[in-house]
Amino acid sequence: MADKYILDTHALVWYLEGNSRLGRQAKATMSAVASEMVLPLIALAEAAFLIEKGRIGIPSISNLLADVRNDERIEIQPLTMVIFEQSLTSEGLRIPELHDRFIVSTGLHLQDLGHTVSILTRDEIITDSGILPVIW
């Protein structure tokens, strides 16, 4: 099975904005034609919330959704009961922030399905947890 790259909210936003804060390796991964990226629905919702509050440079939620829909490499992963239950395991509970816990649990779920998974994030808690490999 192919590698899957889980997108944290800031990785998605900074990639779409062309923001220089996006890590070099994360940018290369997200720019690669063959990358299979998974966007947890919770990360998409968080990005929409940031747009709504005027905290990021993406002009509208419509622009965000168009960018995501137009990139065939991005698969939106809904928050399912299986992912929710994964968030309640000892690994999931090591991530204190709820959005991040669901993002990591999405990766754990895909790993359980046999995929090789990495998370594109600069979040120190996720990185320091060592639960899944991080690319930044």
C-alpha positions as CSV (number, residue, x, y, z in Angstrom):
1,M,0.0,0.0,0.0
2,A,1.1,3.5,-0.7
3,D,2.3,6.0,1.9
4,K,-0.4,8.3,3.3
5,Y,0.3,11.7,4.6
6,I,-2.0,13.1,7.2
7,L,-2.4,16.9,7.0
8,D,-2.5,18.9,10.2
9,T,-4.5,22.2,9.9
10,H,-1.5,24.5,9.7
11,A,0.2,22.4,7.1
12,L,-2.9,22.6,4.8
13,V,-3.4,26.3,5.4
14,W,0.3,27.3,5.0
15,Y,0.6,25.2,1.8
16,L,-2.5,26.8,0.3
17,E,-1.3,30.3,1.4
18,G,2.2,29.7,0.1
19,N,3.4,30.6,3.6
20,S,7.1,30.4,4.2
21,R,6.4,28.9,7.7
22,L,5.6,25.6,6.0
23,G,8.5,23.2,6.6
24,R,10.8,22.4,3.7
25,Q,10.1,18.6,3.8
26,A,6.4,19.2,4.3
27,K,6.3,21.5,1.3
28,A,8.2,19.0,-0.9
29,T,5.8,16.2,0.2
30,M,2.7,18.3,-0.5
31,S,4.1,19.5,-3.8
32,A,4.9,15.9,-5.1
33,V,2.6,14.8,-7.8
34,A,2.4,11.2,-6.3
35,S,1.7,12.2,-2.7
36,E,-1.5,10.7,-1.2
37,M,-2.7,13.2,1.3
38,V,-5.4,12.6,3.9
39,L,-7.2,15.5,5.3
40,P,-9.1,14.7,8.5
41,L,-12.5,16.5,8.3
42,I,-11.7,18.0,11.7
43,A,-8.7,19.8,10.2
44,L,-10.8,21.1,7.3
45,A,-13.4,22.4,9.9
46,E,-10.6,24.0,11.9
47,A,-9.3,25.8,8.8
48,A,-12.8,27.0,7.9
49,F,-13.1,28.3,11.5
50,L,-9.8,30.2,11.1
51,I,-11.0,31.8,7.9
52,E,-14.3,32.7,9.5
53,K,-12.4,34.5,12.3
54,G,-10.1,36.3,9.8
55,R,-7.0,34.6,11.3
56,I,-5.5,33.4,8.0
57,G,-4.9,34.6,4.5
58,I,-7.2,32.3,2.6
59,P,-10.0,34.8,1.4
60,S,-13.0,32.6,2.0
61,I,-14.3,29.2,2.9
62,S,-15.4,28.8,-0.7
63,N,-11.8,29.3,-1.8
64,L,-10.6,26.7,0.8
65,L,-13.1,24.1,-0.3
66,A,-12.4,24.7,-4.0
67,D,-8.6,24.3,-3.4
68,V,-9.2,21.0,-1.5
69,R,-11.7,19.6,-4.0
70,N,-9.5,20.5,-7.0
71,D,-6.5,18.7,-5.6
72,E,-7.1,15.0,-6.5
73,R,-4.3,14.0,-4.2
74,I,-6.3,15.0,-1.1
75,E,-8.7,12.5,0.4
76,I,-11.0,13.9,3.1
77,Q,-11.3,11.4,6.0
78,P,-14.5,11.8,8.0
79,L,-14.5,11.5,11.8
80,T,-15.9,8.0,12.2
81,M,-16.8,6.0,15.3
82,V,-13.7,3.9,14.7
83,I,-11.5,7.0,14.7
84,F,-13.3,8.3,17.8
85,E,-12.7,5.0,19.6
86,Q,-9.0,5.2,18.5
87,S,-8.8,8.6,20.1
88,L,-9.7,6.9,23.5
89,T,-6.9,4.4,23.4
90,S,-3.7,5.0,25.4
91,E,-2.0,6.4,22.3
92,G,-4.8,8.7,21.4
93,L,-5.1,10.0,25.0
94,R,-1.4,11.1,24.9
95,I,-2.5,14.0,22.7
96,P,-4.3,16.5,25.0
97,E,-5.9,18.8,22.4
98,L,-9.1,17.3,20.9
99,H,-8.5,18.4,17.3
100,D,-5.0,17.1,17.3
101,R,-6.1,13.9,19.0
102,F,-8.5,13.2,16.1
103,I,-5.9,14.0,13.5
104,V,-3.4,11.6,15.1
105,S,-6.2,9.0,15.5
106,T,-7.0,9.3,11.8
107,G,-3.4,8.3,11.1
108,L,-3.5,5.4,13.6
109,H,-6.7,4.1,12.0
110,L,-5.1,4.2,8.5
111,Q,-2.0,2.5,9.9
112,D,-4.3,-0.2,11.4
113,L,-5.6,-0.7,7.8
114,G,-2.1,-1.5,6.6
115,H,-1.0,1.9,5.3
116,T,2.4,3.6,6.0
117,V,1.5,6.9,7.6
118,S,3.2,10.1,8.4
119,I,1.8,13.4,9.8
120,L,2.7,16.7,8.2
121,T,2.9,18.9,11.3
122,R,5.1,21.2,13.3
123,D,3.1,20.6,16.4
124,E,5.6,19.9,19.2
125,I,3.2,17.7,21.2
126,I,2.4,15.5,18.2
127,T,6.1,15.4,17.3
128,D,7.3,14.7,20.8
129,S,4.7,12.0,21.3
130,G,6.4,9.7,18.8
131,I,3.1,8.0,18.1
132,L,3.5,8.4,14.3
133,P,6.4,9.7,12.1
134,V,6.3,13.4,11.5
135,I,7.4,15.3,8.4
136,W,8.2,18.9,8.6
